[in-house]
Structures are given as structure tokens and as C-alpha cells.
Amino acid sequence: MTKHKDKFLRYCRYVPICITALLIICCIVFVANHDFNEILAYTPDDVWLAALVLMGFYVLKSLSVVFPLAALFVTTGAMYPIFISIPLNTIGLALCFTVPYLVGRFAGSDLLTLIIYKFPKAKRFVRFSHKNNLFASYIARAVVIVPGDIGSMVFGTLRMP
């Protein structure tokens, strides 16, 4: 049973990379032929369903380092009045922090080794985080050491609160 679980976990680690590649290809193909107003016309008429779709985009964004979070903030602001868009953006931002954290927690130390290899600054951050978890979390968000999604994955692999 352990052998099958290890094999399953190994393949699960490639899911975010595949989703990211697919998302980038779809965005390039779709956005190249449409302007902002046409894209907004594709949103559902039901405001709750549109909010759910936006939250889905926040989850997809959290698996992609290259997609700008500001694009989702602007889209939400264009679709809803400010008193609705601010809470929606806050929930979406919480999703952007939580999903990579859970991916890091699920993937474990192998992912941490890969992150440190790709982002050398992360090694300093990992060493510092062992001394003071709360301050390390604050510094990682306030002073961008590594991209936010990568930072959340590091927090998850280190099982930081």
C-alpha cells in the first residue's frame, strides 16, 4: 500500500505545474483575441455564480506564480460595487494564501528542496523561520523575499502556523 501511495503522491506533485501550463496557454489564446469589455460579457448574469467563478480564478492564480493578482483585483472591482468587491477580494486573497500552503503541506520536504534550488533567497528565509515563525511570516509578506505563492508553499512545507 505504501508503494502505491508514494507513487500517487509523486504524480500529484505535477498537478499544479500542468494546471499552470494549461492556464497560461488558455489565457494567451483567449486574451489575444478579446478586449476587457468582451471578457466581462462572458461573466454569468447571476452575481453569486460570478463571485464563485472569481473565487475559482483566485484558486487557479494561487497555483501560478506568473499570473498577476492585480488583474483579479481589477476584474472584481469592475464587476461589483466597492462594498462588495473589497470583501470578495479579501476572500480571494485568503484563498491565494491558503491553497499554496496546503499544497506545500501535502507535498512535504521534497517541494522545499525544489523551492530552495529554484529560489536561493528561500534558503535564508527557511533558516530564519526556524528561529521565529511569526516574524518570518510577517517579513515574507511585508518585504518580498520570494513570490507570495512560493512563500505560502514554504510555510506549508515547514508546517508553520
C-alpha positions, 0 to 999 in steps of 0.5 A: 500500500505504501508503494502505491501511495508514494507513487500517487503522491509523486504524480500529484506533485505535477498537478499544479505545474500542468494546471499552470501550463494549461492556464497560461496557454488558455489565457494567451489564446483567449486574451489575444483575441478579446478586449476587457469589455468582451471578457466581462460579457462572458461573466454569468448574469447571476452575481453569486455564480460570478463571485464563485467563478472569481473565487475559482480564478483566485484558486487557479492564480494561487497555483501560478506564480506568473499570473498577476493578482492585480488583474483579479483585483481589477476584474472584481472591482469592475464587476461589483460595487466597492462594498462588495468587491473589497470583501470578495477580494479579501476572500480571494486573497485568503484563498491565494494564501491558503491553497499554496500552503496546503499544497506545500503541506501535502507535498512535504520536504521534497517541494522545499528542496525544489523551492530552495534550488529554484529560489536561493533567497528561500534558503535564508528565509527557511533558516530564519523561520526556524528561529521565529515563525511569526516574524518570518511570516510577517517579513515574507509578506511585508518585504518580498523575499520570494513570490507570495505563492512560493512563500505560502508553499514554504510555510506549508512545507515547514508546517508553520502556523 
